[in-house]
């Protein structure tokens, strides 16, 4: 399989009858089908979607779902969403992230991009620990490449991730020297803001999530060098983007100490951040404000307006 071929973007429009007339939607495959980096040459597994249409597994052809506001602001902001799923599945949500996209488009983003990334499944991919980040980097690079067509300012791109997707978003914010995906330019990995929802941060005891680190690292999960490398509290530098973090105290899936550790690293390197610790919500509350008792995105929107340039004129 020749990985040196320049990938092409494949545009597939899907049914948009369920969407407001204010939005358009399209699917873009990340890579040319016959030259997807790190895929095995012979893959016999088919992609699966669970019965409720929320969770993908066995992904061999990653894609992005692109939601664009018809009433765009000139030179506006874009948001890349990295869903969670413990690196065992990609929990995008019904209609491929429609509700998430609508919420953030209403907040003021011109474009919301929901990422369906490959999982670290060694039946499908090689170098499995690199694969989700490869796909996230490619998705971010596409936003940069399409910025003009999408009325997006390249300096107004944000990345948001939840749970293991939060780990992926933090990886995207911090790992851009040692690992850079094929046919991605380093300057295309820049983004202005990182938003982490109940993120997996550390792969080390005592606060690591019991499943994510094993799934990402596979049979290398006892390699302390890799455990340290993929512990995001170790990767923060002064170039890490300004960061908003939200976590619930009663989260037993990914304990909130993950976020506290990351905040300490952000503080150490002088990175602007806001940490919002909720009294309740458990794990995976997302935009379910009944679980949290508060619409935490109000504080996020205020922070984005007051502390970043995303919505500035």
C-alpha positions in Angstrom: 0.0 0.0 0.0 1.5 3.3 -1.1 1.2 5.9 1.7 3.0 8.6 -0.2 0.0 9.3 -2.5 -1.6 12.7 -1.9 -5.0 12.0 -0.2 -8.1 13.4 -1.8 -11.2 14.6 0.0 -14.3 12.6 -0.8 -17.5 14.6 -0.3 -20.7 12.7 0.4 -23.8 14.7 1.1 -26.3 13.0 3.4 -30.0 13.5 4.2 -30.4 16.8 5.9 -34.2 16.8 6.4 -33.8 16.5 10.2 -31.7 19.7 10.4 -32.7 23.2 10.7 -32.7 25.1 7.4 -30.0 27.3 9.0 -27.5 24.4 8.7 -25.9 22.3 6.1 -24.2 19.0 6.6 -21.7 16.9 4.7 -19.4 13.9 5.2 -15.7 14.1 4.3 -13.5 11.0 4.3 -10.1 11.8 5.8 -8.0 9.8 3.5 -8.0 8.3 0.1 -9.4 4.8 0.6 -6.4 2.9 -0.8 -3.8 4.9 1.1 -5.0 5.3 4.7 -1.9 5.6 6.9 -1.3 2.7 9.3 -4.2 0.6 8.1 -3.3 -3.1 7.5 -3.3 -4.2 4.0 -6.1 -6.8 4.3 -9.0 -5.8 6.5 -11.9 -8.2 6.7 -13.9 -6.4 9.5 -16.8 -4.1 8.6 -17.6 -0.9 10.5 -20.4 -1.3 13.0 -22.9 1.1 14.5 -24.9 0.1 17.5 -28.7 -0.4 17.5 -29.4 3.1 18.9 -27.2 4.8 16.3 -24.7 6.3 18.7 -21.5 4.2 18.9 -19.2 3.2 16.1 -16.6 0.3 16.2 -14.3 -1.4 13.8 -13.7 1.8 11.9 -11.2 1.5 9.0 -12.2 4.5 7.0 -12.3 7.6 9.3 -14.4 10.6 8.4 -15.6 14.0 9.6 -19.2 15.2 9.7 -19.2 18.9 8.8 -22.0 21.2 10.0 -21.9 24.7 8.5 -24.0 27.7 9.6 -25.7 29.2 6.6 -25.8 32.5 8.4 -22.1 32.7 8.8 -20.0 35.5 10.3 -17.1 36.7 8.1 -13.8 35.2 9.1 -15.4 33.2 12.0 -14.6 30.4 14.3 -14.6 26.6 13.8 -14.8 23.7 16.3 -13.5 20.2 16.0 -15.3 17.7 18.2 -13.5 14.5 19.3 -16.0 12.1 20.8 -15.2 9.7 23.7 -15.7 6.0 24.1 -12.7 4.8 26.1 -10.8 4.0 22.9 -13.1 1.0 22.5 -15.8 2.8 20.5 -16.5 6.3 19.1 -19.6 7.6 20.8 -20.7 10.3 18.3 -24.3 10.5 19.3 -27.5 10.3 17.3 -27.5 11.6 13.7 -23.7 11.8 13.8 -23.5 14.6 16.4 -26.4 16.7 15.2 -27.4 18.0 18.6 -23.9 18.9 19.6 -23.3 20.7 16.3 -26.5 22.7 16.6 -25.6 23.8 20.2 -22.2 25.1 19.2 -23.3 26.6 16.0 -25.9 28.6 18.0 -23.0 29.6 20.3 -21.4 31.4 17.4 -19.2 28.9 15.5 -19.3 29.1 11.7 -18.4 25.4 11.4 -18.6 22.4 13.7 -16.7 19.3 12.7 -17.4 15.9 14.4 -14.7 13.4 14.1 -15.2 9.7 13.5 -11.6 8.4 14.1 -10.1 5.0 13.9 -9.8 3.0 17.1 -6.6 1.3 18.3 -7.8 -2.0 17.0 -4.8 -4.1 16.1 -7.0 -6.2 13.8 -7.3 -3.1 11.6 -4.3 -0.9 12.2 -0.6 -1.0 12.9 1.1 1.2 15.5 -2.2 1.4 17.1 -1.3 4.0 19.8 -0.7 6.6 17.0 -3.8 6.0 15.0 -6.5 8.1 16.7 -4.1 11.1 16.8 -3.3 10.6 13.1 -6.9 11.0 12.3 -7.4 14.0 14.6 -4.5 15.7 13.1 -5.8 15.1 9.6 -9.2 16.4 10.6 -7.6 19.6 12.0 -5.5 20.0 8.8 -8.7 19.8 6.7 -10.2 22.7 8.6 -7.1 24.7 7.9 -7.2 23.8 4.2 -10.9 24.6 3.9 -10.8 27.7 6.0 -11.3 30.1 3.1 -14.2 28.2 1.6 -15.8 27.7 5.1 -15.3 31.4 6.1 -13.1 30.3 9.0 -10.2 32.3 10.4 -7.3 29.8 10.8 -6.5 31.6 14.1 -10.0 30.9 15.4 -10.1 27.1 15.5 -11.0 25.3 18.7 -10.8 21.6 19.6 -13.2 20.0 22.1 -13.0 16.4 23.4 -14.9 14.3 25.9 -13.6 11.5 28.0 -11.1 9.5 25.9 -11.9 12.1 23.2 -10.6 14.6 25.8 -7.4 12.7 25.9 -7.3 12.8 22.1 -8.0 16.6 22.2 -5.2 17.1 24.8 -2.9 15.0 22.6 -3.7 17.2 19.6 -2.9 20.2 21.8 0.4 18.9 23.0 1.9 16.2 20.7 2.7 17.9 17.4 6.5 17.3 17.0 7.2 13.6 17.6 4.0 12.4 15.8 2.7 14.1 12.7 0.4 12.3 10.4 1.2 11.6 6.8 0.5 14.5 4.4 -0.2 16.9 7.3 1.7 20.1 7.7 2.8 21.0 11.1 1.4 24.5 10.8 -2.0 22.9 10.1 -2.1 21.5 13.7 -2.3 24.9 15.3 -5.5 25.8 17.1 -6.4 28.7 19.4 -8.4 26.9 22.2 -8.6 23.5 23.8 -11.9 22.4 25.5 -11.8 19.3 27.6 -14.9 17.6 29.0 -14.2 15.1 31.8 -11.0 14.1 30.1 -8.8 11.1 30.4 -5.5 12.7 31.2 -3.1 10.4 33.0 -2.1 6.9 32.0 -0.4 6.4 35.4 -1.7 5.4 38.8 -3.4 6.4 40.9 -5.9 8.3 38.8 -5.8 6.7 35.4 -8.9 5.4 33.7 -8.8 1.6 33.9 -9.5 0.9 30.3 -8.3 3.6 28.0 -4.6 3.2 28.5 -4.7 -0.5 27.8 -6.8 -0.1 24.7 -4.6 2.7 23.2 -1.3 1.0 24.0 -2.4 -2.6 23.4 0.3 -5.1 24.3 2.6 -2.2 25.1 0.5 -1.1 28.1 3.2 -1.9 30.6 5.8 0.2 28.8 6.5 2.9 31.3 8.0 5.2 28.7 4.8 5.1 26.7 2.6 5.4 29.8 4.5 8.6 30.7 4.4 9.9 27.1 0.7 9.5 26.8 0.0 11.0 30.2 -1.0 14.5 29.1 0.0 16.2 32.3 3.6 15.4 31.2 3.2 17.0 27.7 2.0 20.5 28.5 4.3 23.3 27.5 4.1 27.1 27.2 2.7 26.5 23.6 -0.3 24.5 24.8 -3.5 26.4 23.7 -5.6 28.2 26.3 -7.8 25.5 27.9 -11.3 25.2 29.3 -12.0 22.1 31.4 -15.2 20.8 32.9 -15.5 17.8 35.2 -18.0 16.5 37.8 -17.0 15.6 41.4 -19.1 12.5 41.3 -17.4 11.1 38.1 -16.4 7.5 39.0 -15.5 6.6 35.4 -12.7 9.2 34.9 -12.1 10.8 38.3 -11.8 14.6 38.4 -8.3 14.4 39.7 -7.3 13.9 36.0 -8.4 17.4 35.3 -6.7 18.8 38.4 -3.4 17.3 37.3 -3.8 18.9 33.9 -4.6 22.2 35.5 -1.5 22.1 37.6 0.6 21.6 34.5 -1.1 24.4 32.7 -0.5 26.7 35.6 3.2 25.6 35.8 3.7 26.7 32.2 1.7 29.8 32.3 -1.1 28.6 30.0 -4.4 30.5 30.4 -7.1 28.1 31.6 -10.5 27.9 33.3 -11.5 24.9 35.4 -15.2 24.3 36.1 -15.8 21.6 38.7 -19.4 20.5 38.9 -21.0 19.1 42.0 -22.9 16.4 40.0 -23.2 15.0 36.6 -21.3 11.7 36.8 -19.4 10.7 33.7 -20.4 11.4 30.1 -23.0 14.2 30.9 -22.2 16.0 27.7 -25.0 18.5 27.0 -27.4 16.9 29.3 -27.9 19.8 31.7 -30.5 17.9 33.8 -27.7 15.6 35.0 -25.4 18.5 35.9 -28.1 20.9 37.2 -26.4 23.7 35.3 -25.7 24.6 31.7 -21.9 24.6 31.9 -21.7 25.9 28.3 -22.9 29.3 29.5 -19.6 29.6 31.4 -17.7 28.3 28.4 -19.3 30.8 26.1 -18.5 33.6 28.5 -14.9 32.5 28.8 -14.5 32.2 25.0 -15.8 35.8 24.6 -13.8 37.3 27.5 -10.5 35.3 27.4 -10.0 34.2 23.8 -10.2 35.8 20.3 -12.6 33.2 18.9 -15.6 35.5 18.7 -13.8 38.8 18.3 -14.5 40.9 15.3 
